[in-house]
Structure formats: structure tokens, C-alpha cells
Amino acid sequence: MADRVSAAVLREPGGPVRVEEIELPPPGPGQVRVRLAAAGVCHSDLSLANGTLKHELPVVLGHEGAGTVVAVGPGVSRSAVGDPVVVTWSPACRKCWFCAHGEPYLCENATEAQRREYARLADGTPVHPGLGAGAFATETVVDATACVVLPRDVPLTEAALLGCAVLTGVGAVRNAARVAPGESVVVIGLGGVGLCAVQGARLAGAGLIIAVDPAAEKAELARRLGATHVLTPGDTLARQVRSLTGGRGADHAFECVGRAETIRAAWSTTRRGGRATVVGLGRASDQVTFNALEVAFFARTLAGCMYGSADPVVDIPALLPDYRAGRLDLAALVTRTIGLAEVESAFAELAAGSGARTLITFS
């Protein structure tokens, strides 16, 4: 028997996000049902809502969440009823070529859950889970492989951020770029992911951490989380970075926005032989250009980074010692807490570039 739960539903790209009742069936083989405690509002949710990211519709948005397992389907052994879990949006199949070659974050089967019809609207229309998770709902059903069981001392409201923002931002620094102690870092874009990259750079022992964002109100938070300098974007950004790095440019730059101009800025602020890592997801129509001379002359590396090059099963537990010791501040990332009906106001803040992470909490 299906149960009715409340969910934030998008029926068409650019359309309104409405809280509706959906009929959620019991978990099937290899699935679990999770009662959500909290869900973070990520820029990828906005990109899905406005059509930048394509998705099957209608869809229950949300992919960064944590909650408690309330039911398990046949064949589930890795979690049990009552377990606190983080829901991850890119579960690895552990069987494809990428998984077999140590790149589970590129799993070719990870997006299959996005295409399944996992529930129904009140009128019987099939609905899909946003990025496979459907976390903007009081409850969701996901594959058991999409859940990472948490120790019971970790608050679920903070743990929700581990599912995307933290894995992506800290992972980009640790796993993709492998920032070494004493190296210099630029982080462009101080949303939830960018601020996690700042923290990741601090955890890695970076000597200079330059945070870049047009919103002046983010400067204090960036410094609190580890930035040594905060700059605003503009034509002189590369020159300012060079002045702080002995005239060379930074060893690493992390682009956490997903725009051609900020990708280009990350490249330009990086020293010869340095590395610019693109974390933000942008539009396919937004083209980045380089001239033929600079690519060889500067000998920089421009690399993409999907999901922090992370394996949630490994990386989430690895983050917990830093969290417990106070070195990884999750609570500071939450600049506003809202109810499910206020999702569109959170999207408006994201579009305006204000705030860090808005968190939906469920009673």
C-alpha cells in the first residue's frame, strides 16, 4: 500500500514549485524508505528547476538530505530500520568500467534512479525523484546503495550537507586537486560548495586561501572558515592574486559557479604550471575560449571535477573526525532554515547569489 507524503513538485522547467501530496509505495527489492530530517537547497536544484539541467518530469526536487530509515525492501543488508543515513545522489554500481577503475564518481549507471517512476501524484501521474533522491519531501524511497549510515552522535540537520556540498567542495580539494600543505589556493564562488572548498583548503594546510565572491556579506564567513584574503571578481582579479603570490599566481584555483567567465577567471589566476579545477555545473551553451598560445605557454592544467571525485561510502566517514574535532564546521554553512513550502524563496536567494546554504527542516 502506498502512503501519502508531502513533496515539492516541479511539473515543467521554469514552472512553479508546489508542495503536493504524492503516493509513495513501499520500498522494493534493494530499496529503503527514508523519513527526511533535513535537506539542503543546492544550486543544482535551481538548475534543474529552470531547465539548465535536463530531467524527467514531473519531479520531486532535492538531492542533499539526511534522515532515518523507516522501512527496507527485500535483500537489503547494509542498512536497517532506525538507522540515521545521508542520502547521496550518485550511488556507484561497483560493476561498470569506471567503478572498476577507481572512479565511482563517474559511474555510468549512477543516474538510472533519476529516470525511474518512483511515486505518483494525486491524479495518478507518475513522478520522478530529483537526481535520484527526491529529498524535498517528508519521505522518499531510494536504492539502499544511495544511503550512507551515520553514527548516532551526528545531528541529521547538519549531516544533510555531507551528501553534496561537503563531498563536492572538500573532495575537489582533497581528491581531485590534492592540495598540499603550504600551497596557495583561490576559490571563486562562495556558495555552499565554495565555502566547503575554503574549508577543504584549510584542512589541507594551504598557506594562502583567497576567496572570491561579489557578495560582500560573505567575506566574514569566508574568513571564519579559513580564507586568508577575500576579493571581489573583476578585471583586476588576476593581478590582485599575483600580487599576493609573489607575482606568479595561485598554485590552485577552484571554480564553484559554473559560468564561462568564472572558469576563465580561475584559469587566469593560476600560476604557470598550476591547476584550475572546475566544480560548478553550467549551461552547455556557455562557451569558454582560450587562445592557442596560452595553453602551451602557461602549462596550466584545467580539469573538471564531478562530485568532488568522491566515493561517499569512503569519504563521508573520513570527514567525521574533522567534524567532531571542530575542524569542519557544518553549522556555519547554514545561513537560513525554512519549511518545505518556502523552496522558491530559497531559489530566489540562490539566483541572486546571496547566502550560503539554505536548509529545509522537517518536523
C-alpha positions in Angstrom: 0.0 0.0 0.0 1.3 3.5 -0.9 1.4 6.2 1.7 0.8 9.8 1.0 3.6 12.2 1.8 4.2 15.9 1.2 6.8 16.8 -1.5 8.0 19.8 -3.5 7.0 19.0 -7.1 8.1 20.6 -10.4 5.9 19.9 -13.3 7.7 21.9 -16.1 11.0 23.7 -16.5 10.7 27.2 -15.2 7.3 26.5 -13.7 6.2 26.9 -10.1 7.4 24.5 -7.4 4.4 23.4 -5.4 4.0 21.3 -2.3 1.7 18.4 -3.2 0.8 15.1 -1.8 2.3 12.2 -3.6 1.6 8.5 -3.2 4.9 6.8 -2.2 4.9 3.0 -2.5 6.8 0.7 -0.1 10.4 0.0 -0.9 11.0 -2.7 -3.4 14.0 -5.1 -3.6 17.2 -3.4 -2.7 15.4 -0.2 -1.7 14.9 1.7 1.5 12.4 4.3 2.7 13.8 7.3 4.5 12.0 9.8 6.6 13.8 13.1 5.9 15.0 15.3 8.8 16.6 18.0 6.6 17.5 18.8 3.0 19.9 21.4 1.7 18.9 23.6 -1.2 21.7 23.3 -3.8 22.3 25.3 -6.9 21.9 22.1 -8.9 18.2 22.1 -7.7 17.8 25.5 -9.1 19.5 24.4 -12.4 17.0 21.5 -12.6 14.1 23.8 -11.8 15.0 26.4 -14.5 15.9 23.8 -17.2 19.7 24.2 -17.1 19.9 20.5 -16.1 17.6 18.2 -18.0 15.4 15.8 -16.0 12.4 13.6 -16.4 9.2 15.4 -15.3 7.3 15.8 -13.2 9.9 15.6 -10.5 10.3 15.9 -6.7 13.2 18.2 -6.3 16.1 17.8 -3.8 19.2 15.6 -3.6 21.1 16.7 -0.5 19.4 15.1 2.5 19.6 13.1 5.7 17.0 11.2 7.7 16.1 7.9 9.3 15.3 4.6 7.6 11.7 3.6 8.3 11.4 0.6 6.0 13.6 -1.7 4.0 12.8 -3.8 1.0 13.8 -7.4 0.3 17.5 -8.1 0.0 18.7 -5.0 1.9 21.5 -5.7 4.4 23.6 -2.6 4.6 21.0 -0.6 6.5 18.1 -1.3 8.9 15.0 0.4 10.2 16.1 3.1 12.6 19.4 3.8 11.0 20.3 7.5 10.5 21.6 8.0 7.0 22.8 10.5 4.5 21.2 10.2 1.1 23.6 10.6 -1.8 22.6 11.4 -5.3 25.2 9.4 -7.3 25.4 5.9 -5.9 28.0 3.8 -7.6 27.1 0.4 -9.1 30.5 -1.0 -8.3 30.3 -3.0 -11.6 30.9 -0.6 -14.6 34.3 0.2 -16.1 34.6 3.5 -14.2 33.8 1.9 -10.8 36.3 -1.0 -11.6 39.0 1.6 -12.3 38.6 3.6 -9.1 36.3 6.3 -10.4 32.9 5.6 -8.7 32.0 9.3 -9.0 31.8 8.8 -12.8 29.7 5.6 -12.5 27.9 5.1 -15.8 24.8 3.7 -14.0 24.5 6.3 -11.2 21.8 8.3 -13.0 19.5 5.4 -13.6 17.5 6.2 -10.5 16.7 9.6 -11.9 14.7 8.1 -14.7 12.5 5.7 -12.7 8.9 6.4 -11.8 9.1 6.1 -8.0 5.8 7.6 -6.9 2.5 9.1 -8.2 0.8 12.4 -7.9 -2.7 12.6 -6.5 -4.1 12.4 -10.0 -2.1 9.2 -10.8 0.6 10.9 -12.9 4.0 9.1 -12.4 6.6 11.3 -10.7 10.4 11.0 -10.7 12.9 11.6 -7.9 15.2 14.6 -8.3 18.7 13.4 -9.2 17.6 10.0 -7.9 16.9 11.2 -4.4 13.7 13.3 -4.2 14.8 14.8 -0.9 12.4 17.8 -0.8 9.8 15.5 0.7 8.8 14.3 4.1 9.8 10.8 3.0 11.5 9.2 0.0 12.4 5.8 -1.4 15.9 5.3 -2.8 18.2 2.4 -3.6 20.0 1.2 -0.4 23.3 1.9 -2.2 22.3 5.6 -2.1 22.4 5.7 1.7 25.5 6.0 4.0 24.7 5.0 7.6 25.8 7.6 10.2 26.9 7.3 13.8 24.1 8.4 16.0 26.0 11.3 17.5 26.0 13.3 14.3 22.9 15.6 14.1 20.9 14.9 10.9 20.2 18.6 10.3 24.0 19.2 9.8 24.7 15.8 8.2 22.4 16.6 5.3 25.1 18.8 3.9 27.6 15.9 3.7 25.6 14.4 0.8 26.5 17.1 -1.7 28.1 20.4 -0.7 30.7 19.0 1.6 31.6 16.0 -0.5 31.9 18.2 -3.6 33.8 21.2 -2.1 36.1 19.4 0.2 36.5 16.5 -2.2 37.6 18.8 -5.0 40.5 20.0 -2.8 41.4 16.6 -1.3 40.7 14.1 -4.1 40.8 16.0 -7.4 43.4 18.7 -6.9 45.3 17.1 -4.0 46.3 20.4 -2.5 49.5 20.1 -0.5 50.5 21.9 2.7 51.8 25.4 2.0 50.3 25.7 -1.5 48.2 28.7 -2.5 44.5 28.4 -3.3 41.9 30.6 -5.0 38.2 29.7 -4.5 35.8 31.5 -6.9 32.1 31.5 -5.7 31.2 31.3 -2.0 28.0 29.4 -2.0 27.7 26.2 0.0 30.2 24.3 -2.3 32.7 27.1 -2.5 32.7 27.6 1.3 33.3 23.9 1.7 36.3 24.2 -0.7 37.6 27.0 1.5 37.4 24.7 4.5 38.9 21.9 2.5 41.9 24.1 1.6 42.4 25.0 5.3 42.2 21.3 6.2 44.8 20.5 3.6 47.1 23.1 5.2 47.1 25.6 2.3 49.3 28.6 3.1 47.2 31.2 1.3 43.5 30.9 0.7 41.9 33.6 -1.4 38.1 33.6 -1.5 36.3 35.4 -4.4 32.7 36.5 -4.5 30.8 39.7 -5.4 28.6 39.5 -2.2 30.4 41.5 0.4 28.3 39.9 3.2 30.1 36.6 2.6 33.5 37.9 3.5 33.3 37.4 7.2 32.0 33.9 6.9 34.7 33.0 4.4 37.4 34.3 6.8 35.8 32.4 9.7 36.0 29.2 7.6 39.7 29.6 6.6 40.1 32.3 3.9 43.2 34.5 4.5 42.0 37.0 1.9 38.6 37.9 0.3 38.4 39.6 -3.1 35.6 40.6 -5.4 35.6 39.5 -9.1 36.6 41.9 -11.8 39.1 42.8 -14.5 41.9 43.2 -11.9 41.3 39.9 -10.1 44.3 38.0 -11.7 46.6 41.0 -11.0 45.5 41.0 -7.3 46.1 37.3 -7.0 49.5 37.6 -8.5 50.4 40.5 -6.1 49.6 38.1 -3.2 51.5 35.2 -4.6 54.9 36.6 -5.4 53.9 37.7 -8.9 53.2 34.1 -10.0 49.5 33.3 -9.5 48.0 30.7 -7.3 49.0 27.0 -7.3 45.3 26.0 -7.4 42.1 27.7 -8.4 38.6 26.2 -7.8 35.7 27.5 -9.8 32.4 26.9 -7.9 30.0 28.9 -10.0 29.6 27.2 -13.4 30.0 30.1 -15.8 32.4 30.7 -18.7 33.6 34.0 -17.2 34.4 32.5 -13.8 36.1 29.4 -15.4 38.2 31.8 -17.4 39.0 33.8 -14.2 40.1 30.6 -12.4 42.4 29.8 -15.3 43.8 33.3 -15.3 44.5 33.5 -11.6 46.5 30.2 -11.7 50.3 30.3 -12.0 52.3 28.7 -14.8 52.2 25.0 -14.2 49.3 25.4 -11.8 45.9 23.8 -11.8 42.4 25.2 -12.2 39.6 22.8 -11.1 36.1 23.4 -12.4 33.5 22.3 -9.8 30.4 24.3 -10.9 27.9 22.9 -13.4 27.0 25.4 -16.1 25.0 25.6 -19.3 26.0 23.7 -22.4 25.6 26.9 -24.4 28.1 28.9 -22.3 31.4 28.6 -24.2 34.9 29.1 -22.6 37.7 30.2 -25.0 41.5 30.0 -24.9 44.0 31.1 -27.5 46.4 28.6 -29.0 49.5 30.2 -27.5 48.4 30.4 -23.8 47.6 26.7 -23.4 51.1 25.6 -24.1 52.9 28.7 -22.8 51.3 28.7 -19.3 51.4 24.9 -19.0 48.4 25.0 -16.7 46.0 22.2 -16.1 42.3 22.8 -16.5 40.3 19.9 -15.0 36.7 19.2 -14.3 35.6 17.6 -11.1 32.4 15.6 -10.6 31.0 15.2 -7.1 34.4 16.0 -5.6 35.9 12.9 -7.1 34.5 11.3 -4.0 33.2 7.9 -3.0 30.5 8.7 -0.4 30.9 5.3 1.3 34.5 6.1 2.0 34.6 9.9 2.1 31.7 10.6 4.4 33.1 8.5 7.3 36.5 10.0 6.6 35.1 13.5 7.2 33.6 12.8 10.6 36.8 13.0 12.6 37.3 16.6 11.3 33.6 17.4 12.1 33.8 16.0 15.6 37.1 17.9 16.3 35.5 21.2 15.1 37.8 21.5 12.1 34.9 21.0 9.7 32.1 23.5 10.5 28.8 22.4 9.1 26.5 24.6 11.1 28.2 27.7 9.9 27.3 26.9 6.3 23.6 27.1 7.1 22.5 30.8 6.6 18.8 30.1 6.7 16.4 27.4 7.8 13.0 27.1 6.1 10.0 24.9 5.7 9.2 22.9 2.6 6.7 25.5 1.3 9.5 28.1 1.1 11.6 26.4 -1.6 11.0 29.0 -4.2 12.3 31.8 -1.9 15.5 29.8 -1.5 15.8 29.5 -5.2 15.4 33.3 -5.5 18.3 33.7 -3.0 20.5 31.4 -5.0 19.8 33.2 -8.2 20.7 36.5 -6.5 23.9 35.0 -5.2 23.1 35.6 -1.5 23.5 33.3 1.4 25.5 30.1 1.7 23.2 27.1 2.3 19.5 27.2 3.0 18.3 24.1 4.9 14.8 22.7 4.7 13.9 21.0 8.0 11.1 18.6 8.6 9.3 18.1 11.9 
